[in-house]
Amino acid sequence: MKPPHGATFMVVRINPIGTKDSDLSTQRILVLHTIQLLPHSPYREYQTKRYLQLNRNSRSFVITVPIESQFLVEVCLARYWSVTGDFEISCECEFRGILPNLKSISLISNEAKKIVLTSLLRDEELNVDAKLSTLKSYIKPVELGKISVLGYRDNVFEEHRIIYQIVLKYEFTMAENGQITPRVPMLQGYLYESALESQLLLCFDGKSKLLGVADAWPGQISAKKGKVVIFLQIRHESPTLLEKFSSLEMVVEKKLKNPISAKTYFSHENMILGKSSKPVLVKQGSSRAIFIEAENFSKLPGEVKLGDVLEGTISFCNPSVSKIGQNKRPGGFPLSLVIGKPDVKEKKATPMDEKSLDEKIMEDLVAAKSSILKKHFANEDEKSKFDSIFEEFLRDHPSELSLHLGGLKHFMDDAKAKKETKLFEKVVEACEVALKEINSEELAKHFGISHDKSDPQVEKLCNLLSKKREQFIEILLYRVEALGELCKDDNDDLNQKLAEALKESKRWIKAGNAGTGDANALRVMMVEDRKRLGTMLKYLSVIIDKQPQNIGISGKDCLKEKAKLLEELGYLHLRDIMLTKSIIDFPSSYATF
């Protein structure tokens, strides 16, 4: 059948006919398949397949199929391969639709667009439904792609044929766990017709674990919060041709948790006044205009940035529900929004900076010294100079907690690497020195009551004390962890010190949050419950699953510790599984093509 001009979808009605020759005493499966062939388009994009369950109580089935007008559509209705017996049905096809003057609607931030809709085939009820459900981010390679020649393994058909490859590396950060679809629109969507040998994708997390692969038609890949690395390999006989792809852009597609709805209007005046459209009847042969504006898309995800694209669909017919399908074009028409600059926000009043020039210079000097303690002293020669430099910095600025924390991190890392008692004792001593510079009672009084942060001066004080509290808690945690290492051998004095340190830490940290992945709570409870193997197993599982930041132990080390605990508890088969998992989750390098 050839759909008439103006048709956007086809309604197929199937009715079982109960005659004496029909055998519907048992359930029968009927298959409906429709297809259209368009130039340079894979058939999968324009086909529909439905399986219908028929029995003596079956009523009419109504299936809605999207179509392109003026292109032949083939409708095939047949029994499923395993169905036996005869039965009679009737089938009716009706072409319907409201035709927009724009088949694909693209909006730019703060733009309004007019769409003219025409009903050519029959009276249709106009009810606009526009939603954006997908976020597309565009990323460039971290460096220009490198071309190399492939070996015999990659050329099994012709002995003397030489194939080249170019490999591009892309990196981005996931704000939260979710599904991604990596796309290269310029290359994908073609298989046998492609001019290239192949375009393969390998997707990894920040620890080199393979998350998924993709080819001409990529699917969704699960990725966790954090760094994601994608390698794209393009192969061809000509290295000159591959050079044009050396900085090829990639699209990373993510589904929105909550699709964003758009408001539409029947006139420009209604759009300005905010009077949204309601369902109306469009007579056969007549037209209506609607206006859609980008300004309505205000509830954007936090990860959206300038140049990103939100995509979704827009449909026009009223979706009166039938047994199967709806009386509107399934999938609608493409709708997209290009993200522009964010709205200008009212600036908060900031208090005047009353610091003197000497105070400002001193702040910058302390920040520079703190940065030195964190960035340098990597090799043994530099580490030997750390103590003297750290002591010199503390003599000049004894109350600066950032300097104390820089020293504590260095001492703790050194102690964990060498496993020496005197080094853990050094950490405890450094913690005691730092804690003398903090007035914990002042912090407790401040955070014991609420504050009016609308006052700029009050907000400034709250931010300052919040930072000080975080530093105070970090110092408490260092002390607890160092004492925990020292208490592995039973010592009454050290155990007493550890009990007091744990008690002080739990005044500032909600220990009950350990099960939810709170890093500070986990650090405290893993020391307190270090002799309870079952509880430690639980905490390690939480760390592996939640991957909290600043926990002080890597995921790979967690898996190894978990394997040791399982062995100690006698679960040898689970230990073997955990050791295998550590190899898969934390490979030494990226998998190759």
N, C-alpha and C positions, 0 to 999 in steps of 0.2 A: 504494500500500500504506500501511496505517496501522500504524506501529510500536507494539508493545504497551508497557504501562507497565513501566518497568525497563530498557528498551533504551537504551544510550548510543552504540552503534555498530552498523553493519551490515556483514557480511562477504558480498561478492559473489564467487562462484566461477564462472569461465568456462572451459569445456572445449571445445576443437576436436574435432569428430567426423569421423573419416576414413571417408567413404563414397565409393562410386563416382561419386556426383554432385558431390562436393566438389572444387573446384579450388584446391589449396594448393601448386601447383608453384612459384609465386612468392610473395614476401612480401606479405601483406595487412595493412592498418591498420584496426583496429576501434576505435570511439570509445564510451566509457562516460561518460554524463552523468547525475548525480543532483542533485535540487534539492528544497528544502523552502521554503515561503513562510510566514514568521512575521509577526505584526502589527508595523508600524513598524520593520521590519528590511529592509535591502537584500538582494536575492537573492544577491549575491556572497558574503555571509557564510555561506550555508547551501547552497552548491553544490560539487560535485566533478566534475572532468573528467579522464579518463585516456585516453591513446592506447596501444593494445596492438598489438604486432607479431606477426602470425600467419604460420606457415609449416608445412610438413609435419612438422617436428620439434618444433613447439610443444607444451608440456605445459600443465597447468592454470594459470590465472591466478587469484590471490586478491587482491582489492582491499578495503581496509578504509575505511569511510566514516563520519565522525562524524554523528550524527543527534540530533534532539530527539524524545523519545517523545510520542505522542498527536497529532503533526502529520503529515499525509499526506506521503509521500515519493514522488517520481516518478523512475523509473529508465528511462533511454532507452539502448538499445544499438543501434548502427548502423554500417554501413560508412563509411569515410572517403569524402569526395566524389570522389576520383580513383580509387577502387578499382572494378574491374570483375570480372565472374565471380561464380559462386555458390559458397558454402561453408556448411557446417552447424556450429552450435555449440550447446552447452547452457549455461543460466545458472541459478544457484541463489542465492537471497538468504536469509541467516540473521541474525536479530536477537540481539544479545548485549550483555553489559555488567554492570558492578558499579555500582550506583546509590548515590552519596553523599547524605547528608541535607542537605549544603551544596553547592550548585552552584558557588559562588564562595567561596574560602577566604581570609580576610584576617587577618593577624596583626599585632599591635603588639609593639614591642620588649619582650623578656623575658616574652612571653605564651605559654602553651601552649593548644592547642585540640584538642578531641576531635571526631572525625569518625566517624559510624556508616555502615557500608557494607553494602549488601544485594544479594544475587544472587537475582533473581526468576525468571530464565528457564532457567538451567541451572547445573551445577556450574562454578565458575570458580576459577582459581588466582590468589590475591591476591599481587601483587608491586608494592609502592608505589615510584614513581619521582617525586621532587619536586625541581625545579630552578628557580632564579631566574636569568634571563638578561638582564633589561632594567632599567635605572635610569631613574627618572622624577624630574626636579627641577622644582619649581614656582616660577615667577618672576612678579613683578608689573611693571607698566609703570614706567619711570623717572620719568614724570610723568603727570598726568591727560590723557586723550585730548582732542583738540580737534575740534570739529564744524565743518564747512564745507559750503557748497553746491557741487554739481558743475555743470559746464557742459553745453553742447549735445552735446559729443563723447560724454558718458556717458549720453545719453538719446536713442536713435535711433528709438524706437518711438512715443512720444507727444510731440507738440510742446510742449505746455504743462505737462507733468509735471515736477515738481522733485524731484531726488534729493539726499540729504545723505550725507555720509561722516563717520566718526570714525576717526582714525588714531592708533594706539597704538604706542609705541616700547619695545622690551625690549632689555636688554643682559645678557650673561653672559660668562664666560671659560672657554675650553676648556683643560683641563689638558694635553691631548695631541691629536695629529691623530686624527680619527675621523669616524664618521657620526652625524648627529643627525636626529631627526624632530620638528619643532615641531607641537604639537597644541593645539587649543582645544576641549576635550571638549564644552563647552556648545553650540557652534555647528556643529561638523563632523559628518560622517556623514549629512547630508541634502542633497539637491540640489534636485529639483523640488518636494519637500514643504517646503522651508525657507521660513520667514516673512521672511527677509532677501533683499535683492537679491544679496548675495555676501559672502564673508569670504575675502579674499585675503591671502597672506603673501609678503613679500619678505625674503630672508635675505642679509646682507652680512657681510664680515669687517671688521676694524678699519680697513682702508684704503679702505672704501666699495666694494669689489669685490662684485658680485652673485654669490652662491654658488648660489642656487636659489630656487624659488618653490613655493607650495603652495596648495591650495584645500580642497574638502570632504573629500578623502581624501589626506592628505599622505604623501609618500614620504620616503626617506632623502636627506639632503643632506650632501655631504662638506665638512668644515670643518677648518682647520688650527689648531694650538695658538695661543691668544691670544684677543683680543676678538672676540665675535660680536654683531651687531646685527640685530634682527628688527623689521620694521614690519608691523602688522596693520591692514588696512583693512576696515571694516564699513560697508555701504551700506543705506540704507532711506529711504522717503519721509518718515518722522516723526523730526525731531530729538529729540523728547521720548523716543522709544523708544531712540535711540542713547545718550542720557545714562546709561542703566543699565549700559552697557558701558565707562564711562570709566576703570575700574580693573580690567578683566577679567584674570583670572589665565591664564597660559599654562603648558603642560607641555612640557619639553624631554626627549625620550626618547633614550637611548643604549644600544646593545648592549654588554654586558659581554664583555671578551675571554675570560674564563674563567667560565662559569656556576657558580653556587654551589649545591651539593647540600644537601638537608636530610635529616636523619635522622628516621625515624618509629618508633613503638613500639606494641606491642599492648596495653600496660597502663600505668597511671600509675606503678606500681612499677618497671617496666622503664625508663620514661623517667627516673626519678630515679636509677636505678642505671646508666643508660647502656647497657642491653642492647637493641640495635637489632633491628628486625623482620626476619624472613626469609620467603620465599614459603610460603604455606599455602593449603590448599584450602577454599573457601567453598561449602558445599552449597547446592543450589537451595532457596530459601525461607528461608535462614538469614542471620544478620547477624554482622558483626565490627566492633569499634571499633579505631580507631588514634589515636595521639596524635602531634602534631607541635608542636615548640617553636621559638620564634624564637631562643632562646639559641644554637642550632647555627650560626646565620649569623654567624660571627665573621670570615671572610676578606672583609671589605668593601673596595671600592676607596677610595683615599685621598680622592677628591673627594666622597664621600658626606657629607651634613650632616643635621642634625636636621630632620625633616619630609619628607625624600625618601622615595620608595617604590620598592622592588625588586619587579618582577613576573616571573612565570614560569608554569609549568604543573605540575600533579600528575596522574598517571595511576595506575590501580589494577590493571589486568589484566596477566598475565604476557605480555611481548612476544615470543612465539615467532615467529620470522621466517618469512614465506612468500615466494613469488617476487616479489610486489608487495605492499607494505603490511605491517602487523604486527597481531597479534591483540589490539590494545588501541585505545582511542579515539584517533585521530590528533589531536594538539594538546592532549589531556588536558582538564583543568578549570582555570580561572584560579586562580592562587595569588599572593598579594601580602604584602609585609612593610613596615610603616611604620617608618622608622628613628627610634629614640628617642635619648636621651642616650648618649654613649660611656661605656664602662666606666671606673670609677675606677682609675687607675694608681698604683702605689706611687711616692711621691715620692722623688726622689734626695736624699741628704744634701747640703746646700749649705754651703760653708764660711762662717764668720761674716765679715761685712763689717767689716774692720778699718780702713777708711778714716775719717779724721777729717772733721769737718764742713766744714773749709776745702777738703779734697780733693774732697768731694762737690759743693760749690758750684762749684769750678773745673771739674769734669767737665761739669756742666750748662751752665756758661758757654761752654765750648769747643763743646759740641754746638749751642748757640744760634747762635754765630758761624759755625759750619760751615753751618748751615741758611740763614743770611743770605746767604752767598756763593753758595749753590745756587739760591735762590728769587728773588732780586732782580737788579737791574742788567740789565733786559731792553731798555730803550730807550737811545738814544745819550746822553741827559742823565745817566742813572744810570751808564752805562758809564764816563763820564769821571771818576767818583768812585771807581771800583773800585780802582784802583792804590793810592791813598792809604789806603783802608780796609783793603785786604788787607795792606799793609805794616804798618799799625798792629796788626792781629791777630797777624801773625807776630812782631812785636817782643815782644808779651806772651806768646806761646806758640810759640817757635821750633821745638819738637820735635813738635808736633801734626801728624801726617800728614794727618788729615782736612782741615785748613785748607790745607795744601799742595795737596792734590788738588782742592779747591774752586777755588783760583786757577788751577791747570793746566787744568782743564776750561774755565774762562772764557777763558784766553789761547789755547787751541787752537781753540775755536769761533770766536773773533775772527779768528785767523790764517787758518783755512779759508775764512771768509766774505770776507775782504779780499785773500787771496792775496799778502800782502806779506812779503818776506824778513825784514825786521827783527822782525816779529811771531813768525815761526817761531824766530828766534834767541832771542827773549824766552822762548819755551817751553823751549828747551834750557837756558838759564841757570836758569830756575825749577826744572827737573828736577835740575840739578847741586846746587842749594842743598838741595833736599829729600832727595837721596840721601846727603848728608853727615850727616843725622840718623838714618840707619839703619845698624845693625851687621849687615851681610850674613853675616859669619862666624858670629855668634851664631845667626842663623836657620838656616844650613846645618847647624850642629852639632845643633840641636834636632830638625830634620826628618830627620836622617840616621839616627836610631834610633827604635824604637817606645817608646811610653809607656803606663803602666798608668792608664787613664782612670777606673778604678773609684774612685780616690782623688780626692775633690772638688777638692783643691788642685791636683793635677796636671791635671785636666780644665780648671780655670779658666785655668791657665797655657797649656795647649795652645790653647784658644779665643782667648786674647789674642794669641798668636804667629801663629796662623792668619790672624787679621784683619790683623796687621801684614805678613805675607807677601803677602796679596792687595793691600794698599796699595803695597808695594814693587814688585810686578810691574806694577801699573797705572802707576806713575811711570816704570819702565823702558820701558813701551810708548809712553807719551807722548814720551819722549826719542827712541826709534827712529822714530816717525812724523814728528816734527818734523825730524829729521836727514834722513829720506828725502825730505821736501819740499825741503830745502835742497840736496840732492845731485842734483837734476834737471839742473843745469848741472855739468859735470865740474869737480871741484875736489879735488885730491889730499888736502889736509888734512881736508876734510869727509868724503871717502870713507873715510879712515882712521878718523876718529871714528865714522862709521856702522858700519864693520866691527867695531870694538871694542864698540859699543853692542849690535849684533846678537849678538855672541859672549856678552856678559854676560846678555842676555835669554834666550838659548837654554839657559843653565845652569839656568834656573828654569822654562822652558816646554818642553813636548814638541812640537817643531816638526812631528813626523810626524803629529800629530793634526789638522793643518789639513784634511785630506781628509774627516774625520769631522764637521766643523762646529765644532770647538773655537774659540771666539772669540779667545782670546789667541794661539793658534798661527796663526790666519789673519792677525791683525794684524801678526805678526812676518814671516811668509812673504810677505805681499803687498808689504812693503817690500823684503825681500831679493831677491825674484824680479820686481821691478817692470819690468825690461827684457826679461823672457821672456814674450812676449805670449801664447803658447799656455798656459803655466802660469797666468798671470793670468786667462785665460779660464776655466780650470778652477776657480780659487778663487772667482771671481764666481758661477759656476754653483752651487758649494757653498753660498754665502751665500744665493742666491735660493731654493735648495731647502730648506736646513736652517733658515734664518732664525734664526741664533744671536743671543743678546742681547748688548748692549754691544759691538757690532762697530764702531761709529763711522761706519757708512755705511748709509743707508736702502735698502730694497729697490728703490725707484724709481730712486735714484741708481745702484744696481748694474746695473739694466737699461740705463740710459743709457751707463754705462761699458762694459758688454758690447757695446752697439751700436757704440761708438767703436772698440773693439778689433777687432770683426768687420770694420768698414770698413777699418781699417788692414791687416788680414790679407787683404783682397780679397774677403770673403764678403758682397757687397752684398745678395744676396737674403735672407740670414740677418739682416743688419742691419735690413732693412725689417720682417721678422717680429718682431724684438725691439722695435722702436719701436712697432709696432701692439700688441704684448703689454703694453707699459708703459701705453698708454692704457686697455686693458681691465682690467689688474690694479690700476691706481692712478687711478681716475676722479676728477674734480674734485669730484663730489658724488654723493649717493645717487640711484639710478634711481627714477623716480616710477611710481605706479600708472597 
